[in-house]
Amino acid sequence: MMLDTSTMTSRSLLPVLALATVFAMASTAFFSAEGKFDAAVIMIPFVAMICIMAIAVITHNNPFLFKMMVVALAAKMFAAWAYTAMPTFQDSDIQGLYFSSASQLAGSITHLTDYFPLQQLWGTNLIIAIGACLFAVVGSSLAAAMIMFAIASFWGQYLSYRACVLAFPRANKRTAAGLLLFFPSLVYWTSAFGKDALMILAIGLISYGIARRFDGKGCAAIFAGLILATLIRPHIGAVIVISLFASYLFGNIKSRRRLVGFKFLLFPLFFAISLFVVVYARDSLEVGSLEEAEAKSDYAYKYNRVGGSAFDAGESTPQKLVLSPLLLFRPFPWEINNWTAAMASCEGLGLLLFVLLRRAAICRLLWHARSVPLTVFAVSLFVIFSAAVSLSISNFGLLARQRAMILPPVLSLLAACGSFRRGRNVGLAHSSEIGVTQ
């Protein structure tokens, strides 16, 4: 009987692998506009098949999730191609900065530290260095870079899904998979060769670690994600570490296998890490005081308020802060001025409708926030991030890209709020149950 089951599984997997290979090769053909394939012709189908096999392993007893993840992977790869088809792509940082600079450095990768000292290997420099390392192996190929970064963000989305079902065992898993794997902004904006893809991977690692209630594997995932987020965007790393510290301090991390006083013993370590990340972000951005930080945010607010996507979030700082929670749902219909804004508006209105329809469940979820560390993290991240963005961003195009970073934790809460019924126990996962829920 076991032989028959494995045979059936293998037979059902072969067509999927064949389709994945065909799709991957087709996506490579779409990228042929760059004039040459190099090793991407072989690499992209090979990486796609590895991902399909990895998906088959982690979803061996969940056929629905297997199908969802395969479709999500295909959507990611298609989004990477669609990103390059945008009229503005040739003038973007991806083509003009990341790809060009990485291609030039690929031939002298052994002397990379001569171009970027270690203390400067963060942000844009780090993305260029990663691209140069990739191109040194597979050749200078935009297709390879786009697909590899899209796949990195795909696995970040999967980790956010795992975090959701671990933290909220009674959540609707199909709703969680649909939101976290197929939400338009997460699929599209994070599928490019740039910072956004790696930030989604970092957020996924951190969320997964928090959902494990800071156990050994959870702490390893948190530290890896925190390092990645801080190196990619130091200011966002500071926001994340503050939210992380809040979830550790106020969230309930008790489990059946943890020593009494564990939270108190690790408090100095988490405090030191949080302080180090904040200081690193301050030094990297060369911000020595609150006045300098305010001046930089005012400059950024005025600098990106250009083009047809510019908007006004309020004349004064208090007005901007009061309206900051609405940035998740903007642009509103009356603020639409192009087709990309129209798509973002439809997405925002759908999200707003979802929130309004589940407002009672969301209130109950927030009432029980301390019992779920991931809830504390998501709420803290949303509040701090929204406040920071409201003071420094005045362009809908930039806003759509930036807010994609906080969507995974927020969408996790929206997917989980249905599990909080009146008069019903929250039913949280403990460390002994981690790894059982899919």
N, C-alpha and C positions, 0 to 999 in steps of 0.2 A: 504493500500500500504506500509506503514511503517512497518507493521508486517511481510509482505512478504519479504521485504528487509532484515530485521534483521534475519529472519529465514534462508534465503539463506546464509547470512554471517556466521551464526552459523554452518550450515551444511558444508560450505566450510572450516571452521576452524577446525572441528573435525578430518578429515583425517590428517591434518597437525600436530595437537597435538599428534595424535596416532603415526605418523611417528617420531616425535621428541622424544617421549617416547621410542620407539623401538631403535632409534639411540643412545639415551643417555644410555640405558641399555646395548647396544652392546659395546659402548665405555667403560663402566665400566668393562665389561668382558675382554676387551683388557688389562686393567690395572691389571688383576688378577695375573700377574707375580710377583707382590709384596707379594703374599702369603695370603692376607686377604683383605676383603672388608670393614669391620666395617660399619659405617653408610653411606659410600659413595654409597652403592647399592641403598639406598632410596634417598639420598641427590641429586645425580647427575640428575636422571630423574625429580625430583621435581624442582630443579633449572632450568633445561632446559625448563620445561613447564611454569614456571613463566616468563622466558625470552620470550618465544613464545607469551604468552598472553600480555606482555608489548609491544612487537613488533606490535601485532595486534591493540593495542590501539593507538599507536603513528603513525601508518600508515593506519588508518581506511579508508581514502579516496585515498589511493595510493597503489593499488594491486601490481604493479610492484616492488615498494620498499619493500613491505611485503615479496614477494618471494625472493628478493635479500638478505634481512637481515636474513631470515630463512636459506637460503643456506650458507650465510657467517657464521652464528652461528655454523652450522654443520661442516663447514670447519675448524673453530677454534677448535672445540672439537676433530676433527680428527687430526689436527696438534699437539694438546697436546699429543695425544697418539704417533704420529710419532716421536715426540721429544724424548720420553722415549725409542723408539726403536733404536735410534742411537747407534752405537757401543761405542762411547765415553761417553755415558750418565752416566754410573756407576762411572766414574772418574770426573764428572763435579761438580761444586759448588752446583747444585740443590740437587743431591743425597748425596754428601759427606759433605756438610756444612749446607745448609738451612734445608733440610728434617731431617737430623740426629739431629741437634741442636734443632730445633723446637719440635721434638718428645720428646726429653729429658726434655725440659722445660714445656711441656704441662701439666704434672702432678703437677707442682708447679706454676701455672699461677698467683696465688695471690701474689707470691713473685717475680714477674717479675722484679720489680724495684731494687731488691737486686742484680740481675745479671747484669742489664743494668741501670745505673743511667740515669735520664732524659736527661742530657746533652750529653749522649752517645747513645741515642736512635735515631740513624739515619743510613742511609746506610744499610750495611749488618745486623747490630743489629736490625734495624727496621723490615726488612723482616723476620728475625727469630722470632721476637716478634709477628708479625701478624700471622705467621704460627702456633706459639704456641697457640695463642688465638683460631684459627680455629680448631686445633687438640683437644683442651680442650672441644670443643662442639661436634665434629663429630668423634673423635677418630683419631689416628695417621694413616693417609691415604694419600699416594702420589697422588692417583687419585683425591681426593677431592681438594688438593692444586693446582694441575695442572689445573683442570677444573675451579675453582673459579678465579684464576689469568687470565686464558684465557678469561673468560667472562668479567672480568674487562677491559682487553685491547680491547675486542670487542665493549663495550660501549664507550670506548675512540675513536675508529675508527668512530662509529656512530656520536659522537659529532663533530668530525672533518668534517664529511660529512655535518652535519647541519650548521656548521660554513661556509663551502664553499657555500652552496646554499643561506644562509642569506647574506653573503658579496657580492655574485655575482648572483643576481636573474636571469640573462640571461644565466648563464652557463648551459651546457648540463648536466642535473641531472643524466642521465644514465651513462655518462662517469665518473662523479664524484663518483657515487656509485660503479662503477666497479673498479676504481682506489683505492679508500679509503677503500673498504671492501674486495677486493680480491688481492691486490698487494702482491706477494709471500712473501717478507720479512716481511711485516706487519702481515700476517697470521701466518707465521711459527715462527719467532724469538721472537715474543711477546706473545706466547701461553704457556710459561713455568712459573713455580713457581720461581719468581725472580724479579729483579728490572725493567726489560724492560717492562713488562706488565703494571705495575703501572705508569711508565713514559709515556706510550701512553695514559693512562687515564688522567694524568695531562696535557699533551699537548692538548688533546681534550677539556678539561675544559677551558683552557686558550684561545684556538682558538675560542671557542664558545663565550666566554665573549668579546673578541675583535670584533667578527663579530656583536655582539649586540651594538657596538659602545659605550662601557663602561657605559651602563645604569645600573639600580640597580641590576637586575638579572645578567647582564654581569659582573659587578664588584664582585659579590658574587662568580660566577664561576671562575673568574680570581684568586681571593685570595685563594680559595680552591685548585685550580690546582697548584698555585705557592707554597703554603705550602707543598703540596705533593711532587712536583718535588724537592724542596730544601731539604726536609728530606731524600728523596731516593738517590739523587745524588747532593750534594751541589754545585759542580763545574758546573754541567749542569744547576742548578737553577740560578747560577749567569749569565750564558750565556742567559738563557731565560728571566730573569728580565731586562737585558740590552736591549734585543730585544723588550721586552714589553714596556719599557720606550720610546724607539725610536718610536714605533707605536703610543703611546699616544702623544708624543711631535710633531711628523711630520705628523701623519695621520689626516685626516679630520673626526672629531667625531661629527660634527654638526648634529642635527636632528630637526624635527618639534616641538618637545615637550621639548626642552632643554633651560634652561635659558642662556641668553647672559653672557659670561664670565665664564661659567661652567668649561671649560678647564683650565683657569687660576686659579680658586679657588681650584681645586683638584691637581694642579701641586706640591705643597709642600708635599702632602700626597704620591703621586707616587714617588717623589724623595726620601723621607724618607724610603719608603718600598724598593726601589731599593738599596739604600745605606745599609740598614740593611741586605738584602740578600747577597750582595757582601761581607760584613764584616763577616757574619756568615759562608759563604763558606771559606773565608780566615782562620778563626779561626778553623773551623772543619778540614781543610786539613793541618793546622799548616804551613801556608805559610806566612812569615813575610815580604818578599820583592820580587822584580822581579827576583833577582838572585836565590832565593830559588825556585821560580816557574819554572824558566828555568831549574834548576838542576833536579827538580822532573820530568819535562816533558822529559828531556834527558834520565833519568834513566828508565822511563816507555817505551820510544821508544826502548831502547836497551834490556830491560827485556822481552818485548813481541815479539821481533824479533827472534822467535824460531820456529822450526818445518817446515813442508813443505809449510805452508801458509805465511811465512815471505816474506816481500818485502821491497824494498828500495824506499823511497819517495823523495830522494835527499840528497846530502851530507851536504849541508849548510842550515841554516834557511831560507834565501831568496828563495832558490830553492824549499824547501818544501812548502812555502807559495804560490809561483807562481803556483805550481801544485795542490794545495789543492782543487780547484773546481772540479778536475777530480776524486776525491775520490768517488764521488757519482756514478760514472760509472765503477769503477774498481772492480774486475780484468779484464784486457783486455784479448783477446783470447790467446796472446802469454805468458800470465802470469799464465795460468791454469796449475795446477799440481795435482788436484784430482777432484772427481765428485762434491763435494760441491762448489769448486771454479768454475767449469763449469756451475753450475746452477746460481751462483751469476753473472758470466760473461754474461750469456744469459739475465738475468734480467737487468743488467747494459747497455748492448747493445740496448735492447728494449727501455729503458728509454732515452738513447742518441738519438736513431732514432726518438722517439716521440718529443724530444726537437728540433732536426734539422728540422723536418717537420713543426713545429709550431713556428719557430724562429721569423717570422715577427709578429705573434700575441703576442708572449712573449715580444718582444720589445715594442709593444704598451701597453701591460699591465704594464710593468715597467715604461713607460713614464707617465702613470696615477697612479703611485704607491701611491702618497700622498692622492688621493681621496678614497683609500680603506685601512684602518688601517691594515687589515689582510695581505695585500701585503707587507707593510713595515715590519711587524713582521716576515713574512716568509723569506724575503730577508735578513734581519738582522741576523736572526737565522742561515740561511744557510751559510752566509759569516763568522760569528764568529765561529760557530761550525766547519766548514771545516778547518779554520785556526788552531783552537785548536787541532783538531784531527790529522792534518798533522804533528804536532810537537810531538805527544805523542803515536801514534799508527803505528805499522809497521807489522801488521799481518792481513791478509785478513779475517780470521774467526772472529776476534774481531771487525774488521771494519764493517763487514756485520751486526753484532748485534748492534753496536753503532749507525750507521747511520739510523737505523730504527726509531730512535727518531725524526729525522727531516723530515722523509718522509711525514707524514700527511700534514704539511703546504706546502711543496714543491709540492706534488701531487695535492693539492687544487688549486694552481696557474696554474698547467698544465691543469687541468680540466676546469678552468675558462678562460684561455687565448682565447678560441674560441669565447667568448662573446664580445671581443673587436674588432669590425669591423671598417674599415675605414669609417670616416664620420658618425659614429654612436655614440649616447650618451651612456655613460657607464651604466647609469640606476641603480644606487646604491640603496640599501635598507635603509630606515630610520627606526627609532625606532617604528613608527606607523605601519610599514609593517611587523615587526618581528613577527614570529609565523604564518604568512600566507603562506610563501613559504615552500614547502616540496620537 
